[in-house]
Amino acid sequence: MFVEIITPDRKVYSGEASVVTLPGVDGSFQVLNSHAALVSTLAKGELSADKETFQIEGGVVEVLNNRVLILAEGVNE
């Protein structure tokens, strides 16, 4: 699936991944290929897309048609 991580000032990551782990408000969760459509808020914490790892400051994720769009408030790499 195609993954993009975007902050208000730049695109942090863009690429393919087979699994994305996200810090949800109620706990972490994973998105795999062909996941159902989803919109969720994200808490501050660790986000990983395969072997890439980022510390985000919270945000929102949209999963639709095998695309994962993460709008993060901030990212510490």
TORKETOR-971429 format. One line per 4 residues: number of its first residue (from 1); for each residue x, y, z of N, C-alpha, C, CB. Coordinates in steps of 0.05 Angstrom, whole numbers, plus 32768, in hexadecimal, padded with zeros to 4 digits. Last residue first. Glycine has a CB too. Example, Ala and Ser with C-alpha at 12.3 -4.5 7.8 and 13.67 -1.06 7.14 Angstrom:
# residues 2
2) 8101,7FD3,808E,8111,7FEB,808F,8102,8001,809D,811A,7FF4,8072  8108,7F8E,809C,80F6,7FA6,809C,8108,7FBE,809C,80E2,7FA7,80B5
# end
This chain:
# residues 77
77) 80F5,8101,8111,8101,80E9,8105,8118,80DF,8115,810A,80EF,80E9  80BB,8119,8126,80D6,8118,812F,80E3,80FF,8124,80D9,811A,814E  8086,813F,810B,8095,8125,810A,80B1,812A,8114,8094,8119,80EE  8043,8158,8116,8060,815B,8115,806D,8140,8116,806A,816C,812D
73) 8010,814A,8108,8015,8165,8112,8032,816C,8112,8009,8167,812F  8005,8125,80CC,8010,8127,80E7,8014,8144,80EE,802B,8118,80E8  7FDE,8101,80A8,7FE2,811D,80AB,7FEB,8121,80C8,7FC7,812E,80A4  7FE7,80CB,807F,7FEA,80D4,809B,7FF0,80F1,809B,8001,80C3,80A9
69) 7FC7,809F,8057,7FCF,80BB,8058,7FCF,80C4,8075,7FBC,80CE,8047  7FCC,8067,8034,7FCC,8070,804F,7FD7,808C,8050,7FDC,805C,8062  7FA8,8041,8005,7FB9,8058,8009,7FB6,8061,8027,7FB2,8070,7FF6  7F82,801B,7FF7,7F9E,8012,7FFA,7FB2,802A,7FFB,7FA6,8000,7FE3
65) 7F52,803A,7FFB,7F5B,802F,7FE2,7F79,8028,7FE2,7F55,8041,7FCB  7F64,805D,8035,7F50,805A,801F,7F5D,8050,8006,7F43,8076,801A  7F6D,8078,8072,7F73,8060,8063,7F5D,805D,804E,7F76,8047,8075  7F88,80AF,8094,7F72,80A6,8082,7F7C,808E,8072,7F69,80BD,806E
61) 7F97,80CA,80D3,7F9D,80B7,80BE,7F84,80B1,80AE,7FAA,809D,80CA  7FB0,8103,80F6,7F99,80F4,80EB,7FA4,80E1,80D6,7F84,8108,80E0  7FD5,8111,8132,7FCB,8118,8118,7FB3,8107,8111,7FE1,8114,8103  8014,8111,8157,7FF7,810F,8155,7FEF,8116,8139,7FE9,8121,8169
57) 804A,8116,814E,803E,8126,8164,8020,8125,8163,8048,8143,8161  8072,80DB,8143,8060,80F0,813B,8054,80FE,8153,8049,80E5,8129  80AC,80BF,8130,809E,80C8,8149,808C,80DF,8140,80B3,80D1,8160  80B5,8088,8103,80B3,80A5,8108,80A5,80A9,8123,80A4,80B3,80F1
53) 80D7,8058,80DC,80CB,805E,80F6,80CC,807D,80FA,80D8,8050,810D  80D8,8025,80AB,80DB,8042,80B1,80CB,8048,80CA,80D0,8054,8099  80CB,7FF1,809E,80E2,7FF6,80AF,80E8,8013,80B6,80FB,7FEA,80A1  8087,7FFA,809B,809B,7FE5,8097,80B3,7FEB,80A9,80A4,7FE4,8079
49) 807F,8031,80BC,8076,8027,80A1,808C,8014,8099,8072,803F,808C  806A,8047,80FC,807D,8038,80EB,8070,802F,80D2,8089,8020,80FA  8069,8076,812F,805C,806D,8116,8071,805E,8106,8050,8085,8106  8063,8084,8173,8073,8079,815E,8062,806F,8147,8085,8062,8169
45) 8042,80C1,8189,804E,80A7,818C,805D,809E,8174,803A,8093,8194  8005,80E2,8197,8022,80E5,8196,802E,80C9,819A,802C,80F9,81AB  7FCE,80C5,8172,7FDA,80D1,8189,7FF8,80D5,8184,7FD6,80BF,81A2  7F9F,80D1,813E,7FB8,80C5,8147,7FC2,80D4,815F,7FCD,80C4,8131
41) 7F5D,80C0,8127,7F70,80D3,8132,7F88,80C4,813D,7F63,80E4,8149  7F49,80A3,80E8,7F4E,80A1,8105,7F61,80B8,810E,7F59,8086,810D  7F26,8081,80B7,7F30,809B,80BF,7F32,809A,80DD,7F1D,80B3,80B5  7F25,804E,8085,7F27,8056,80A2,7F31,8072,80A4,7F3B,8043,80B0
37) 7F14,8015,805E,7F16,8032,8061,7F15,803A,807E,7F00,8040,8050  7F39,7FD8,806B,7F20,7FE7,8066,7F25,8005,806A,7F0A,7FDD,807A  7F76,7FC6,804A,7F67,7FCD,8062,7F4E,7FDC,805B,7F79,7FDE,8076  7F9A,7FB4,8023,7F7E,7FB0,801F,7F6D,7FB5,8038,7F78,7F94,8015
33) 7FD1,7FAA,8050,7FC7,7FAC,8035,7FA9,7FA6,8034,7FD6,7F9A,8022  7FC4,7FC4,8094,7FD1,7FB1,8080,7FC5,7FB7,8065,7FCC,7F94,8089  7FD0,7FE9,80CC,7FC2,7FE8,80B3,7FD2,7FD7,80A0,7FBE,8006,80A8  7FCA,7FE4,8114,7FD8,7FE0,80FB,7FC5,7FE0,80E3,7FE7,7FC5,80FB
29) 7FCF,800D,814F,7FC1,7FFB,813D,7FD0,7FF9,8123,7FA4,8005,8138  7FD4,8021,8195,7FDE,801E,817A,7FCE,800A,816A,7FFC,8016,817B  7FA0,8046,81B8,7FB4,8031,81B6,7FBD,802E,8199,7FA9,8017,81C0  7F7C,806F,81B3,7F76,805A,81C6,7F8A,8042,81C5,7F5A,804F,81C1
25) 7F94,808D,818B,7F8E,809A,81A5,7F88,8085,81BA,7F76,80AD,81A2  7FC9,8068,816A,7FAE,8072,816D,7FA9,807E,8188,7F9A,805B,8169  8000,8068,8148,7FF9,806D,8165,7FDD,8079,8167,800E,807F,8172  8007,8033,8118,8000,804E,811E,7FF9,8051,813C,7FE9,8058,810D
21) 802A,8010,80E7,8021,800F,8103,801E,802C,810D,8035,8000,8115  8020,7FF1,80AA,8024,800B,80B7,8019,8008,80D4,8016,8022,80A7  803A,7FC4,807A,802D,7FC8,8094,8034,7FE3,809F,8034,7FB1,80A8  8051,7FCB,8049,803E,7FB5,804C,802F,7FB6,8066,804D,7F9B,804A
17) 805B,8007,8022,805E,7FF8,803B,804A,7FE1,803C,805B,800A,8054  8078,8039,7FF8,8068,8020,7FFB,806F,8013,8016,806E,800D,7FE4  8079,8080,8006,8083,8067,7FFC,8070,8050,8001,809E,8061,8008  808E,80B9,8025,807D,80B0,8010,8088,8096,8005,807A,80C6,7FF9
13) 8095,80E8,805A,809A,80CD,804F,8085,80C7,803A,8099,80B7,8066  808E,811E,8062,80A3,8111,8071,80AA,80F6,8064,809A,810C,808D  8082,815A,8044,807C,813E,8041,8093,812F,804D,8077,8135,8023  8076,8195,806E,8085,8184,805B,807A,8168,8059,80A2,8183,8062
9) 8056,81B3,8091,806B,81C1,8082,807A,81B0,806E,807E,81CC,8095  802F,8193,80AB,8027,81AD,809F,803C,81BA,808D,8020,81BF,80B5  8042,8151,8091,803F,8165,80A7,8037,817F,809B,805A,8168,80B7  8033,8110,807B,8035,812C,8074,8032,813D,808E,8020,8134,805F
5) 8042,80D4,8060,8041,80E2,807A,8047,80FF,8074,8056,80D6,808F  8025,80A0,803A,802F,80BC,803B,802D,80C7,8057,8021,80CE,8026  8027,8062,801A,8026,8070,8034,8033,808C,8030,8035,8061,804A  8007,802F,7FF6,8016,8048,7FF5,8012,8058,800E,800E,8058,7FDB
1) 8011,7FE9,8000,8000,8000,8000,8012,8019,8000,7FED,8000,8018
# end
